[in-house]
Amino acid sequence: MTVRISNDAVAIACGADAVAAAFAAAGVEVERVSSWGMHWMEPLVDIDGVGYGQVSADQVPSILKGDAESIGRIEDHPFIAKQNRLTFARAGKTRPTSLDDYYASGGWLGLGQARAIGAEATIETIMASGLRGRGGAGFPAGIKWRTVADAAADQKYIVCNADEGDSGTFADRMVMEGDPFMLIEGMAIAGFAVGASKAYIYIRSEYPHAIAKMEDAIRLSAHLIAPFVVEVRVGAGAYICGEETSLLNSLEGKRGEVRAKPPLPALEGLFGKPTVVNNVLTLAAVPWILAHGGEAYAAYGMGRSKGTMPVQLAGNVKHGGLFEVAFGITLGELVNDIGGGTASGRPVRCVQVGGPLGAYIPPAQFDLPFDYEAFAAADALIGHAGITVFDDSVDMAQMARFAMEFCAIESCGKCTPCRLGSTRGVETIDQIIAGNNVDANLALLADLAETMKFGSLCAMGGFTPYPVMSAIKLFPEDFNR
Amino acid sequence: MTSIADIVAEHAHREGPLLPILHDVQKAFGHVSEDAMRDIAQALNLTRAEVYGVVSFYHDFRKEAEARPILKLCRAEACKARGVDALVPIAEGQSRVKVEAVYCLGMCSVGPAALVGDQVIARLDQARLSSLLEAM
């Protein structure tokens, strides 16, 4: 009998350690594995493939006796069976920092293939896969790699952006905590392809479990990726450092202020050297693409959105967790069919896709397919593919106010529209909430939003207007009581 | 007892050593004092203003010591959707623990969530938060 319990931070935060200790006390050996991503079930106990959800330590004796009710085979559960798990193929199955488990589940095949076909063909494979940056901008990864590869320099860098600050997202954290060798392999392939000898992975300090697992995994696999070297750097609580140029300044030991582009980081990045800055999910997709071929990856998805996206179902959702699926699935399928609607049981009022800078989307638009271009056309963004669900008790004026407040707290201060506009935005929304000159203040707010949108240096100030203005447009009744 | 000089020496060979140094100084002393900033600036050949600018930019670094235990409560959108705002009166109704806002712990499917040291706690409700605060 093999008992598997996740040691992902979500499982631990929901009490998995006590459950594992109870099994151990009963004389049963427990394997601590990655999370299946069915977060509403955590702590989820997997006994030879059969699952028991929301287990507490006092239920362990009845599970061992066979008296407890199971959810059946985990792999057959609709939440898992409906996914296209490429990046998360190992989720729930392997011990995160076990090299044996990683080898046995196809680990290092991608790096071996890259070394066999050479750097140029590796970039070609990424080009053919259609892989686009998963951090939010959706820029083709192959073109970025080609740019860095073609740049002449004595030193080049790979920088993995693991500053996953968007509320509603946790896929990067799950990769780092659940499959850290895969990310290291992705970085090593990128380094090989572009001629970089050193990688930094910039992890936010709010993720202590991810930092610990990545450091362990880097130590255990150093000999396999040598002479390529990976080093963890820990952020310091600044949301803006998820913006790539701010991240580079932070890595250099400076204030995390945004840089003007050009120059592009691909040509003048970390310490002025050509640098690939890729999100965790982008690099984590790379080993699969190399092992299976670019065309195999491109066979998933729709239009120019190729492959799969690890969608994160978050907030007030019944079945929250990680759902990796080919692009093209509709928002409604994700929220209602997969997510099961709200956790509170009340009607869904809206969802926010893409984190704090993403627009609010109402159920009337749930036929929107998950596709970069379709979202852009609807004035929304996929971002890092986090979907935060709200029920009908949400006060959208307060959410709009929070969007501005968050921007004011987290603005790096470099450009005026973002630094001052966010604070003026909070004040103006406060006037609206108080009922003072509502129409005039709404007009003023719309004007301010335009200024921020077109005048800000980066997406922080440039996209904060999206949640604000979408809330006003969709739910005017919340702003004029 | 670790000294600032020891910490600086440990990281001085690294590229861009300032943030790792500041993290270790804060871990060892609980904050980054004016004196520490002066010593770090001198060791790295930076101005005190440059070091101060970095310390004051990042939410993690504190310039003054905090005697109380610290709980970081996530106040971002996903935890708001799951009702964290109803827990704020409980956090504010006591003063023994310093409760700070944090924006996302990656627990967005099982919030409201909090961070105490390196320990993450999810599915908080009023009762769980109260007992958590009392136990700190």
Chai-1 contact restraints between the chains, C-beta under 6 A:
chainA,res_idxA,chainB,res_idxB,connection_type,confidence,min_distance_angstrom,max_distance_angstrom,comment,restraint_id
A,A9,B,V120,contact,1.0,0.0,6.0,A-B,restraint_1
A,V10,B,V110,contact,1.0,0.0,6.0,A-B,restraint_2
A,A13,B,M107,contact,1.0,0.0,6.0,A-B,restraint_3
A,A13,B,V120,contact,1.0,0.0,6.0,A-B,restraint_4
A,A13,B,I121,contact,1.0,0.0,6.0,A-B,restraint_5
A,A13,B,A122,contact,1.0,0.0,6.0,A-B,restraint_6
A,C14,B,V110,contact,1.0,0.0,6.0,A-B,restraint_7
A,C14,B,A122,contact,1.0,0.0,6.0,A-B,restraint_8
A,H39,B,S109,contact,1.0,0.0,6.0,A-B,restraint_9
A,H39,B,V110,contact,1.0,0.0,6.0,A-B,restraint_10
A,G165,B,C104,contact,1.0,0.0,6.0,A-B,restraint_11
A,S167,B,A76,contact,1.0,0.0,6.0,A-B,restraint_12
A,S167,B,E77,contact,1.0,0.0,6.0,A-B,restraint_13
A,S167,B,A78,contact,1.0,0.0,6.0,A-B,restraint_14
A,S167,B,C104,contact,1.0,0.0,6.0,A-B,restraint_15
A,G168,B,A78,contact,1.0,0.0,6.0,A-B,restraint_16
A,G168,B,C108,contact,1.0,0.0,6.0,A-B,restraint_17
A,F170,B,G106,contact,1.0,0.0,6.0,A-B,restraint_18
A,F170,B,C108,contact,1.0,0.0,6.0,A-B,restraint_19
A,R173,B,G106,contact,1.0,0.0,6.0,A-B,restraint_20
A,S205,B,D60,contact,1.0,0.0,6.0,A-B,restraint_21
A,E206,B,L105,contact,1.0,0.0,6.0,A-B,restraint_22
A,P208,B,D118,contact,1.0,0.0,6.0,A-B,restraint_23
A,V234,B,H23,contact,1.0,0.0,6.0,A-B,restraint_24
A,A236,B,Y58,contact,1.0,0.0,6.0,A-B,restraint_25
A,A236,B,D60,contact,1.0,0.0,6.0,A-B,restraint_26
A,G237,B,Y58,contact,1.0,0.0,6.0,A-B,restraint_27
A,G237,B,H59,contact,1.0,0.0,6.0,A-B,restraint_28
A,G237,B,D60,contact,1.0,0.0,6.0,A-B,restraint_29
A,A238,B,Y58,contact,1.0,0.0,6.0,A-B,restraint_30
A,L251,B,G16,contact,1.0,0.0,6.0,A-B,restraint_31
A,E252,B,G16,contact,1.0,0.0,6.0,A-B,restraint_32
A,G253,B,G16,contact,1.0,0.0,6.0,A-B,restraint_33
A,G253,B,L18,contact,1.0,0.0,6.0,A-B,restraint_34
A,G253,B,L19,contact,1.0,0.0,6.0,A-B,restraint_35
A,R255,B,G53,contact,1.0,0.0,6.0,A-B,restraint_36
A,R255,B,V54,contact,1.0,0.0,6.0,A-B,restraint_37
A,R255,B,F57,contact,1.0,0.0,6.0,A-B,restraint_38
A,A314,B,A78,contact,1.0,0.0,6.0,A-B,restraint_39
A,A314,B,C108,contact,1.0,0.0,6.0,A-B,restraint_40
A,A314,B,S109,contact,1.0,0.0,6.0,A-B,restraint_41
A,G315,B,A78,contact,1.0,0.0,6.0,A-B,restraint_42
A,G315,B,A81,contact,1.0,0.0,6.0,A-B,restraint_43
A,N316,B,A81,contact,1.0,0.0,6.0,A-B,restraint_44
A,N316,B,R82,contact,1.0,0.0,6.0,A-B,restraint_45
A,G320,B,S109,contact,1.0,0.0,6.0,A-B,restraint_46
A,G321,B,S109,contact,1.0,0.0,6.0,A-B,restraint_47
A,Q352,B,E77,contact,1.0,0.0,6.0,A-B,restraint_48
A,T388,B,E77,contact,1.0,0.0,6.0,A-B,restraint_49
A,T388,B,A78,contact,1.0,0.0,6.0,A-B,restraint_50
A,T388,B,A81,contact,1.0,0.0,6.0,A-B,restraint_51
A,F390,B,A81,contact,1.0,0.0,6.0,A-B,restraint_52
